[in-house]
Amino acid sequence: MEDLFGGAALYYARYRPGYGEATIGHLAGALGTGGRVLDLGCGPGTIAVPLARRVKAVLAVDPAEEMLAEGRRLAGDVTNIAWLRGDSTALRALPPFDHVVMGRSFHWMDRRAVLAELEELLPARGAVAVIGPARQPGEPWQPAAQPWQPVERRVCEEFGLDIHAAANSFHATGEHHRDVLAASSFSDVESRVFARRLTWDADALIGLQLSYSYSSPARLGDRLPAFVDALREALLADNPAGRWEQVLVTEVLVARRPGRPVPGGGRKATATSARWSTRRS
């Protein structure tokens, strides 16, 4: 995993969109503010840093030291984050945690095995939260939602780059995270969807592309300059204005064991709910 994202941490931190205050606020409210949250596959702290300001403590775990180093830098004066190198195969080696959140990482894991182990490790009130793209037609490539993607795909194919790198991911299997959660011990799944409007230029789209594992600087090696030039040329040929608008739709899935108590008292019914919230940024 370290090699997959080699050279990508700076691009990841700068060009991957954050989740927004509304999303992080909802997550903190769902988990409660008094617990220790494991951010598994934390990257450069996209969730860990803003969430740490709202909860007791965060364990930020990632297999790539480059990502952890960038996270420590971005955290600044946020001191209640422990940055630890590790992955989903060594959960028992971690300090105790009350909840777990996974952003753009769950698809890399053996999802069923991880959930089975979390069943043993999480306390009775513990929740599993997964944040990622909402289920939409045409996943994972959604030209209607990301209008530059047909161009991106063409250039990536020319360079032999393929998104289908994680064999157990929903990209490869077609099985969405929600379905995997619903089939686990954490079958009480609540969904909340947030939408934000983003504007991109060519430099930002190139940076975004270099943040992906399948087109990271380590993957490209000495072809990196040629890839950057080819992608820039193709993007601007397709859209000479050099400006792309996107509505980014993010889903927060919070899964618990059926009938377990939730923050604030009471017990949660086992029905799945979905609500929409739109934010502009």
C-alpha positions in Angstrom: 0.0 0.0 0.0 2.9 2.3 0.7 4.2 1.8 -2.8 0.8 2.3 -4.3 0.5 5.8 -2.9 4.2 6.7 -3.3 4.6 10.4 -3.9 0.9 11.0 -3.7 0.6 12.4 -0.1 1.1 16.0 -1.0 -1.3 15.8 -3.9 -3.8 13.9 -1.7 -3.7 16.6 1.0 -3.9 19.5 -1.4 -6.3 18.3 -4.1 -8.6 15.7 -2.6 -11.8 17.5 -1.5 -12.4 17.5 2.2 -15.7 16.3 3.5 -17.0 19.7 4.7 -18.1 20.9 8.1 -21.6 19.6 7.8 -20.4 16.1 7.1 -17.9 16.1 10.0 -20.4 17.6 12.3 -22.9 14.9 11.5 -20.3 12.2 12.0 -19.3 13.6 15.4 -22.9 13.9 16.5 -23.6 10.3 15.4 -20.6 8.9 17.3 -20.8 11.2 20.3 -18.1 13.5 21.6 -16.7 11.5 24.5 -15.2 8.5 22.7 -11.9 7.6 21.1 -12.4 7.1 17.3 -10.2 5.0 15.1 -9.7 6.5 11.7 -8.6 3.4 9.8 -6.7 4.3 6.6 -6.5 7.9 7.6 -4.4 9.2 4.7 -3.2 12.7 5.5 -5.9 13.2 8.1 -8.8 14.3 5.9 -11.2 13.0 8.6 -8.9 12.7 11.6 -7.9 16.4 11.9 -11.4 18.0 11.7 -13.0 15.2 13.7 -10.4 15.5 16.5 -11.7 19.0 17.3 -15.1 17.4 18.1 -14.3 14.2 19.9 -12.1 13.1 22.9 -9.3 11.5 20.8 -8.6 10.0 17.4 -6.3 7.1 16.5 -5.1 7.9 12.9 -3.8 4.7 11.3 -2.4 4.3 7.8 0.1 1.9 6.2 2.0 4.8 4.5 4.4 6.8 6.5 4.3 9.5 3.9 0.6 10.0 4.6 1.1 10.0 8.3 3.9 12.6 8.0 1.6 14.9 6.0 -1.2 14.4 8.5 1.1 15.4 11.4 2.1 18.5 9.5 -1.5 19.5 8.7 -2.7 18.8 12.2 -0.8 21.8 13.5 -1.8 22.4 17.1 -4.4 19.7 17.2 -2.9 17.5 19.9 -5.5 14.7 20.6 -4.5 12.6 17.5 -2.2 9.6 17.8 -0.6 9.0 14.3 0.2 5.2 14.0 1.5 3.2 11.2 -0.7 0.1 10.6 -3.5 -1.4 8.6 -6.7 -3.4 8.8 -4.8 -6.7 9.3 -3.4 -5.6 12.7 -6.4 -4.2 14.5 -5.6 -6.1 17.7 -2.3 -4.4 18.0 -3.9 -1.0 18.3 -4.8 0.8 21.5 -8.5 0.4 22.5 -11.1 2.5 20.6 -14.8 3.1 20.9 -15.8 3.7 17.3 -14.2 3.3 13.9 -14.5 5.5 10.8 -13.2 4.8 7.3 -13.1 7.3 4.5 -11.6 6.5 1.2 -10.1 3.3 2.6 -12.7 0.6 3.2 -12.6 -0.5 -0.4 -9.0 -1.5 -0.1 -9.8 -4.0 2.8 -11.2 -7.4 3.1 -14.4 -5.8 4.2 -16.1 -8.8 5.7 -13.1 -9.9 7.6 -12.6 -6.4 9.0 -16.2 -6.1 10.2 -16.0 -9.6 11.8 -13.0 -8.5 13.8 -14.5 -5.2 14.7 -17.5 -7.2 16.1 -15.0 -8.6 18.7 -13.1 -5.4 19.3 -15.8 -2.7 19.5 -17.7 -2.1 22.7 -21.5 -2.6 22.8 -22.2 1.0 21.9 -19.5 1.1 19.2 -20.3 2.2 15.7 -18.7 1.7 12.3 -18.9 4.7 10.1 -18.0 4.7 6.4 -17.8 7.9 4.4 -17.6 7.9 0.6 -19.3 8.5 -2.7 -23.1 8.0 -2.7 -24.4 5.1 -4.8 -25.1 6.5 -8.3 -25.7 4.9 -11.7 -22.5 4.2 -13.6 -20.1 3.8 -10.6 -17.3 4.3 -10.3 -17.0 6.5 -13.3 -19.8 9.1 -13.3 -19.4 11.5 -16.2 -22.6 13.2 -15.2 -21.2 14.0 -11.7 -17.6 14.5 -12.8 -17.7 15.8 -16.4 -13.9 15.6 -17.0 -13.8 11.8 -16.4 -14.2 10.6 -20.0 -11.1 12.6 -20.9 -9.3 11.3 -17.8 -10.2 7.7 -18.6 -8.9 8.0 -22.1 -5.5 9.4 -21.1 -5.2 6.8 -18.3 -5.9 4.0 -20.6 -3.3 5.3 -23.0 -0.8 5.0 -20.2 -2.0 1.6 -19.1 -3.5 2.8 -15.8 -6.4 0.9 -14.4 -8.7 1.8 -11.4 -9.5 -1.9 -10.7 -6.6 -2.4 -8.4 -8.4 -3.5 -5.2 -9.9 -6.9 -5.9 -12.5 -6.7 -3.0 -13.6 -3.1 -3.7 -17.1 -2.2 -4.7 -15.4 -0.8 -7.9 -14.4 -4.4 -8.8 -17.2 -6.4 -7.2 -20.2 -4.1 -7.7 -21.1 -4.6 -4.0 -21.6 -1.3 -2.3 -20.4 -0.7 1.3 -24.0 -0.4 2.5 -24.7 -3.9 1.4 -21.6 -5.3 3.1 -22.5 -3.5 6.3 -26.1 -4.7 6.2 -24.9 -8.3 5.9 -22.6 -7.9 9.0 -23.2 -7.8 12.7 -23.5 -4.0 12.2 -26.6 -4.3 10.2 -28.5 -1.3 11.6 -27.3 1.2 9.0 -28.2 4.8 8.9 -27.4 6.9 5.8 -27.0 10.7 5.5 -26.1 12.3 2.1 -24.4 15.6 1.7 -23.9 17.5 -1.6 -21.4 20.3 -2.3 -20.7 22.3 -5.4 -17.0 22.5 -6.4 -15.1 24.3 -9.1 -11.9 22.8 -10.6 -9.2 24.1 -13.0 -6.8 22.0 -15.0 -4.0 22.1 -12.4 -6.4 20.9 -9.7 -7.7 18.0 -11.8 -4.1 17.0 -12.6 -3.2 17.1 -8.9 -6.4 15.1 -8.1 -5.3 12.5 -10.6 -1.9 12.2 -9.1 -3.4 11.5 -5.7 -5.0 8.3 -6.8 -3.2 5.0 -6.2 -3.5 3.8 -9.8 -2.0 7.0 -11.2 0.3 8.0 -8.4 3.8 9.4 -9.0 5.2 6.0 -7.9 3.1 4.2 -10.5 4.0 6.5 -13.3 7.7 6.7 -12.5 9.7 8.4 -15.2 6.5 8.7 -17.3 5.1 11.3 -14.8 6.0 14.5 -16.9 4.6 12.9 -20.1 1.4 11.9 -18.3 0.9 15.4 -16.8 1.5 17.0 -20.2 -0.9 14.6 -22.0 -3.6 15.0 -19.4 -3.4 18.8 -19.4 -3.5 18.9 -23.2 -6.5 16.5 -23.4 -8.4 18.4 -20.7 -8.0 21.8 -22.3 -8.7 20.5 -25.8 -12.0 19.1 -24.4 -12.8 22.3 -22.4 -10.7 25.3 -23.5 -12.3 27.5 -20.8 -10.4 25.4 -18.3 -13.1 25.4 -15.6 -15.2 22.4 -14.5 -18.2 22.4 -12.1 -19.0 19.4 -10.0 -21.7 18.5 -7.5 -19.9 16.2 -5.1 -22.3 13.9 -3.3 -21.0 12.2 -0.2 -22.7 9.5 1.8 -22.1 8.9 5.5 -23.1 5.4 6.6 -23.2 4.8 10.4 -23.7 1.1 11.3 -24.4 -0.4 14.7 -25.4 -3.7 16.1 -29.2 -3.9 16.1 -30.9 -2.5 19.2 -27.8 -1.0 20.7 -28.0 2.3 22.5 -26.7 5.4 20.7 -25.3 8.7 22.0 -27.9 10.8 23.7 -29.8 7.9 25.2 -32.5 5.6 24.0 -32.2 2.7 21.6 -32.0 2.8 17.9 -34.5 1.0 15.7 -33.2 -1.3 13.0 -34.6 0.6 10.1 -32.3 2.2 7.5 -33.0 5.9 6.9 -31.7 8.4 4.3 -31.8 12.1 4.4 -30.4 14.8 2.1 -28.4 17.9 3.0 -27.0 20.3 0.4 -24.1 22.5 1.1 -22.2 24.8 -1.2 -18.5 25.5 -1.0 
